[in-house]
């Protein structure tokens, strides 16, 4: 797990963190971790895999459809472009 050092935090901000931590029955360190987790990984963020899966379900795409697409594609490597 990573460690973070916060320098030059004002006394007012530190006191506010202590109050907030007490309101949530946490230590100041646990409160700061919760704040940073919420800021860095918001609940409403777009999760690409989940979004693609939901879209596939909505249009009725099945594993058989995906396999058919994979079998029908040209598996040869692409030829490089020539500028002659």
SETIMI-226417 format. One line per field, with one value per residue: residue in three letters; x, y, z of N, C-alpha, C, O, CB in turn; residue number from 1. Coordinates in pm, 1 decimal. Atoms other than C-alpha are relative to their C-alpha. Glycine has a CB too. Layout:
BEGIN
r c(ALA;...)
n.X c(X;...)
n.Y c(Y;...)
n.Z c(Z;...)
ca.X c(X;...)
ca.Y c(Y;...)
ca.Z c(Z;...)
c.X c(X;...)
c.Y c(Y;...)
c.Z c(Z;...)
o.X c(X;...)
o.Y c(Y;...)
o.Z c(Z;...)
cb.X c(X;...)
cb.Y c(Y;...)
cb.Z c(Z;...)
k c(NUM;...)
//
This chain:
BEGIN
r c(UNK;UNK;UNK;UNK;UNK;UNK;UNK;UNK;UNK;UNK;UNK;UNK;UNK;UNK;UNK;UNK;UNK;UNK;UNK;UNK;UNK;UNK;UNK;UNK;UNK;UNK;UNK;UNK;UNK;UNK;UNK;UNK;UNK;UNK;UNK;UNK;UNK;UNK;UNK;UNK;UNK;UNK;UNK;UNK;UNK;UNK;UNK;UNK;UNK;UNK;UNK;UNK;UNK;UNK;UNK;UNK;UNK;UNK;UNK;UNK;UNK;UNK;UNK;UNK;UNK;UNK;UNK;UNK;UNK;UNK;UNK;UNK;UNK;UNK;UNK;UNK;UNK;UNK;UNK;UNK;UNK;UNK;UNK;UNK)
n.X c(84.8;-78.4;2.7;4.1;-30.6;60.3;-74.0;55.9;144.5;30.7;58.1;145.7;37.0;-24.1;109.9;122.0;-11.6;23.0;144.4;64.7;-34.2;78.1;138.9;10.4;-59.6;-124.1;-120.4;-26.1;-61.6;104.7;86.1;-71.4;3.4;134.8;15.7;-81.2;62.8;121.2;-40.2;-73.1;82.4;140.4;97.9;64.8;-94.4;32.1;-76.3;12.2;41.6;140.1;81.0;5.2;80.2;139.8;42.1;13.3;122.5;115.7;25.0;18.9;-121.7;-31.9;-135.1;-3.7;-19.2;-139.7;-81.1;19.6;-78.0;-141.9;-29.6;16.2;-96.8;-124.6;-100.7;-134.0;-49.3;19.4;-116.7;-36.7;25.7;-116.1;8.6;-86.8)
n.Y c(-117.0;-122.9;-97.5;-137.0;-103.5;-129.1;-107.6;-136.3;-0.2;-103.7;47.4;-0.8;119.0;116.5;3.8;40.7;144.6;68.4;-4.5;88.0;138.0;34.2;17.5;128.7;100.8;47.0;-77.9;-101.9;70.7;74.6;-98.6;-47.8;109.7;4.5;-117.3;20.9;108.9;-53.9;-94.9;70.2;104.2;-35.0;105.5;-20.3;2.5;90.9;124.1;36.3;139.2;9.6;-68.8;83.5;117.5;-41.8;-28.3;129.0;63.0;-74.5;30.9;144.4;66.1;120.6;53.2;58.3;-111.9;-43.1;104.8;-10.5;-115.7;34.9;98.7;-59.9;-106.3;37.8;12.5;-30.2;-130.8;-106.6;-36.8;-139.7;-93.5;-34.1;-137.0;-7.9)
n.Z c(0.0;12.4;-109.8;49.2;-98.1;34.8;-66.2;-3.5;-21.1;-99.2;-126.5;16.9;76.0;-86.1;-98.6;70.9;24.4;-127.7;-26.6;97.9;-35.8;-119.3;41.9;68.5;-89.3;60.8;-29.0;101.5;112.8;69.7;65.4;118.3;98.8;56.4;86.4;119.7;77.2;63.6;104.5;105.4;61.4;-24.1;29.5;128.5;112.5;109.2;0.5;140.4;14.8;-41.3;100.0;120.4;-31.9;-3.7;137.0;68.5;-47.8;50.6;140.9;13.1;46.6;-77.1;20.1;134.3;92.0;-11.2;63.8;144.5;43.7;-7.6;104.5;131.0;29.4;66.3;-104.6;52.6;-42.4;98.0;81.1;-25.2;109.7;83.7;48.9;117.1)
ca.X c(0.0;126.3;211.7;144.2;289.4;97.6;311.0;202.7;-153.5;-308.0;-412.2;-768.4;-779.9;-631.8;-890.2;-1169.6;-1037.8;-1036.2;-1399.1;-1503.1;-1319.8;-1491.8;-1830.9;-1758.8;-1605.5;-1268.7;-913.5;-785.6;-572.6;-872.7;-1078.3;-809.6;-793.5;-1171.3;-1161.7;-881.2;-1050.0;-1376.0;-1194.1;-976.2;-1240.6;-1583.0;-1889.1;-2029.4;-1720.2;-1754.1;-1645.2;-1576.8;-1610.3;-1940.3;-2072.4;-1981.7;-2136.4;-2461.6;-2475.5;-2422.6;-2704.6;-2940.7;-2892.8;-2905.8;-2544.2;-2451.0;-2124.9;-2213.9;-2235.7;-1891.9;-1745.8;-1896.7;-1738.3;-1400.5;-1418.9;-1519.7;-1240.2;-920.9;-649.8;-361.4;-133.4;-188.2;45.2;245.3;163.1;393.1;464.2;624.4)
ca.Y c(0.0;346.8;610.4;980.6;1277.2;1604.5;1907.4;2258.0;2165.0;2457.7;2417.8;2505.2;2225.9;1980.0;2075.1;2038.3;1693.0;1594.9;1705.4;1526.4;1210.3;1218.1;1255.6;939.5;752.0;726.6;834.8;1139.5;908.3;687.5;997.9;1128.4;787.1;789.1;1141.6;1052.4;725.3;909.6;1177.8;936.7;673.8;840.0;615.3;768.1;708.9;540.3;178.6;84.9;-292.7;-260.3;-11.3;-238.3;-539.5;-350.7;-228.3;-584.2;-714.1;-438.2;-524.0;-898.5;-982.7;-1336.1;-1527.6;-1707.7;-1370.6;-1271.6;-1605.8;-1563.8;-1218.1;-1353.7;-1645.5;-1419.9;-1167.7;-1178.7;-1307.6;-1220.9;-941.2;-608.9;-510.5;-196.3;110.1;197.0;553.9;504.2)
ca.Z c(0.0;-86.5;172.0;123.4;310.1;314.5;389.3;480.9;574.0;757.6;1120.0;1019.5;762.8;1013.3;1275.5;1018.2;927.4;1295.8;1331.1;1013.2;1119.7;1458.1;1286.9;1086.0;1383.3;1206.4;1266.4;1079.5;864.8;780.4;699.2;462.4;292.7;246.6;100.0;-142.2;-247.0;-318.2;-518.3;-711.9;-782.1;-798.6;-802.7;-1120.8;-1332.5;-1668.3;-1655.8;-2015.9;-1977.5;-1794.4;-2050.7;-2343.7;-2172.9;-2109.6;-2470.3;-2597.3;-2379.4;-2495.5;-2862.9;-2795.5;-2884.1;-2777.0;-2745.8;-3068.8;-3245.8;-3117.7;-3226.2;-3573.8;-3601.4;-3492.8;-3737.4;-4025.9;-3994.3;-4195.9;-3960.1;-4193.0;-4075.9;-4247.0;-4526.6;-4459.2;-4666.2;-4954.0;-5054.3;-5394.7)
c.X c(89.1;-14.6;7.7;32.6;-60.0;73.0;-79.9;-152.1;-30.7;-61.2;-152.1;-47.0;18.0;-109.7;-129.7;2.7;-25.0;-148.8;-73.4;26.3;-80.7;-146.6;-21.9;60.1;125.0;116.4;16.5;61.1;-104.2;-93.8;66.7;2.7;-135.9;-22.6;75.5;-56.7;-121.5;35.7;65.1;-80.9;-147.7;-95.0;-58.8;93.0;-42.1;91.2;-21.8;-49.2;-147.0;-91.3;-13.1;-86.2;-149.2;-53.1;-23.0;-128.4;-123.8;-31.0;-11.4;121.1;31.7;143.8;13.3;21.2;146.0;91.2;-11.9;78.4;149.2;38.5;-6.2;103.7;126.0;111.2;140.9;47.4;-17.4;131.0;35.8;-28.7;128.0;-22.7;93.4;-72.3)
c.Y c(122.9;87.7;139.2;93.8;130.4;107.0;129.4;3.0;101.2;-62.8;-8.3;-124.7;-125.6;-13.7;-45.9;-149.0;-79.6;-6.0;-96.4;-147.4;-45.4;-23.8;-135.9;-115.4;-63.5;82.4;103.2;-66.4;-76.4;95.7;53.2;-106.7;-5.7;116.3;-20.5;-110.7;52.5;95.4;-70.9;-104.6;28.2;-110.7;12.0;-8.1;-103.1;-121.5;-62.3;-142.8;-19.8;63.8;-83.8;-123.8;33.8;28.2;-130.1;-70.6;67.9;-34.7;-150.1;-75.6;-118.4;-41.9;-60.3;109.2;46.6;-101.6;6.7;118.2;-30.9;-97.1;61.0;105.8;-56.6;-0.2;30.5;135.4;103.7;26.6;144.8;87.0;28.7;138.6;19.2;59.7)
c.Z c(0.0;123.2;-60.2;115.3;-48.4;80.2;-7.0;5.9;109.6;125.1;-10.9;-74.3;84.6;105.5;-65.3;-30.1;127.4;31.9;-93.1;32.0;121.0;-36.3;-67.0;81.9;-60.8;53.1;-110.7;-122.9;-81.3;-74.4;-126.4;-108.8;-68.0;-96.3;-130.3;-87.9;-75.4;-113.1;-117.4;-73.5;25.3;-43.9;-139.6;-119.6;-104.4;7.3;-135.9;-19.0;34.1;-103.9;-126.8;22.0;0.0;-140.5;-76.6;40.9;-57.0;-145.0;-24.9;-52.8;90.5;-25.4;-139.1;-105.7;0.2;-67.2;-152.1;-56.0;-1.4;-110.4;-139.8;-34.2;-63.3;105.6;-49.6;51.0;-111.5;-73.8;30.0;-121.2;-74.9;-57.6;-118.5;-116.1)
o.X c(192.9;-116.2;76.8;-16.5;-41.6;68.6;-162.7;-214.3;30.8;-119.7;-214.6;-146.1;-63.3;-157.5;-203.9;-99.9;-88.5;-199.6;-158.9;-63.5;-130.1;-210.4;-130.9;75.5;142.0;98.3;-46.1;26.2;-101.6;-141.6;1.5;-10.5;-144.0;-82.7;21.9;-55.6;-139.3;-32.4;42.8;-51.4;-211.9;-66.7;-89.2;54.6;-109.0;213.6;-129.7;-139.5;-219.3;-196.5;-122.3;-162.1;-230.1;-165.8;-120.4;-198.0;-220.8;-147.8;-35.6;106.4;29.4;210.6;119.4;92.5;203.4;184.3;87.6;136.6;220.4;146.3;60.5;110.6;158.6;142.5;235.9;-33.2;-14.1;240.1;-53.1;-25.5;236.8;-131.2;182.9;-14.6)
o.Y c(125.7;84.0;161.1;75.6;168.9;108.7;149.8;93.2;98.1;-171.0;-98.3;-187.0;-217.8;-123.7;-125.1;-216.4;-185.1;-108.9;-173.4;-230.8;-158.1;-112.9;-192.6;-226.9;-185.3;189.1;93.2;-32.0;-71.9;64.0;67.6;-74.7;-21.0;98.4;6.7;-98.6;22.6;98.1;-34.5;-136.0;-42.2;-185.8;-89.6;29.6;-201.8;-108.1;-114.1;-166.4;-90.0;8.9;-94.0;-163.8;-42.1;-9.1;-142.3;-127.6;1.1;-43.2;-192.8;-186.7;-106.1;12.7;-51.0;88.2;73.2;-64.2;-10.6;108.1;8.0;-85.0;12.4;150.4;-174.0;104.2;30.6;226.8;70.2;15.2;229.1;39.5;29.2;170.1;103.6;74.3)
o.Z c(66.0;192.6;-159.7;226.7;-163.9;203.2;-95.8;-50.2;216.2;120.4;45.1;-36.4;77.4;133.1;-7.3;-20.9;123.3;76.4;-49.5;21.6;124.6;19.7;-59.5;31.9;-57.9;111.8;-216.2;-235.8;-204.3;-183.3;-229.8;-226.9;-189.9;-202.2;-237.7;-210.4;-193.4;-215.6;-232.8;-188.8;103.2;-137.2;-202.1;-230.4;-73.7;7.5;-164.8;-99.3;-36.6;-136.5;-182.8;-66.3;-53.3;-173.2;-150.9;-43.1;-92.7;-183.1;-137.8;-103.7;213.0;-113.2;-200.8;-203.8;-105.4;-138.5;-222.5;-164.0;-94.0;-168.5;-231.1;-148.8;-46.0;162.8;28.6;68.9;-229.9;-17.9;42.0;-234.7;-17.3;-106.4;-114.1;-223.9)
cb.X c(-96.3;-42.0;117.5;-138.8;153.6;-155.7;139.5;46.0;-53.2;-96.2;40.1;-44.8;83.4;137.7;-20.1;-16.4;138.8;75.7;-54.9;49.5;150.9;11.2;-40.6;69.1;-102.5;-7.1;127.2;94.0;108.1;-80.0;-32.7;143.0;31.4;-105.1;49.8;143.4;-41.4;-87.9;95.6;119.4;38.3;-34.9;-111.7;-67.0;142.6;13.5;-43.0;132.5;85.3;-20.8;60.7;141.3;41.5;-15.9;105.2;120.8;-4.7;24.2;110.7;-114.9;118.9;-96.4;33.6;-130.7;-93.2;40.2;-42.7;-149.6;-27.4;33.0;-97.4;-134.1;35.9;34.0;-4.0;-0.1;148.0;-51.0;-27.9;147.9;-61.4;22.0;33.7;53.0)
cb.Y c(0.0;77.6;-23.9;33.8;14.0;2.0;18.9;77.0;-143.1;105.8;93.3;126.2;-10.0;11.0;138.9;80.0;-33.9;70.9;144.3;32.6;-12.9;111.8;112.4;8.4;-109.2;8.5;-92.0;111.2;-96.6;-86.7;116.1;41.5;-136.2;2.8;127.7;-33.1;-117.3;72.3;104.4;-64.3;-139.3;129.2;3.2;130.7;-30.8;70.7;-97.3;17.7;-89.4;66.7;136.5;-41.6;-57.3;124.1;86.8;-89.4;2.7;149.6;57.7;-26.2;99.3;-115.3;-105.6;-77.9;116.7;18.8;-139.4;14.4;119.8;-60.4;-116.9;59.2;76.8;98.2;-138.7;-1.7;-9.4;129.4;-20.2;10.6;130.5;-105.6;99.9;-135.8)
cb.Z c(121.5;-124.1;101.5;-62.0;22.4;29.3;-64.4;-121.0;37.9;-59.5;116.9;-75.5;-128.4;68.3;64.9;-130.5;-56.3;113.7;-17.7;-142.1;29.0;105.8;-95.4;-135.4;32.2;-154.8;11.5;55.2;50.3;99.8;96.2;36.7;67.6;112.0;71.1;38.9;93.1;103.7;56.7;57.4;54.6;-72.5;101.8;-0.4;49.8;-137.1;116.6;-69.3;87.6;136.8;-33.0;-42.1;135.9;88.2;-72.2;30.0;152.0;12.8;-86.4;-89.2;-3.6;-35.7;107.2;-28.7;37.5;148.2;50.2;-33.5;90.7;136.5;9.4;-9.7;127.6;-119.1;58.2;-154.8;41.2;68.7;-153.1;37.8;52.2;-114.8;112.0;-37.4)
k c(1;2;3;4;5;6;7;8;9;10;11;12;13;14;15;16;17;18;19;20;21;22;23;24;25;26;27;28;29;30;31;32;33;34;35;36;37;38;39;40;41;42;43;44;45;46;47;48;49;50;51;52;53;54;55;56;57;58;59;60;61;62;63;64;65;66;67;68;69;70;71;72;73;74;75;76;77;78;79;80;81;82;83;84)
//
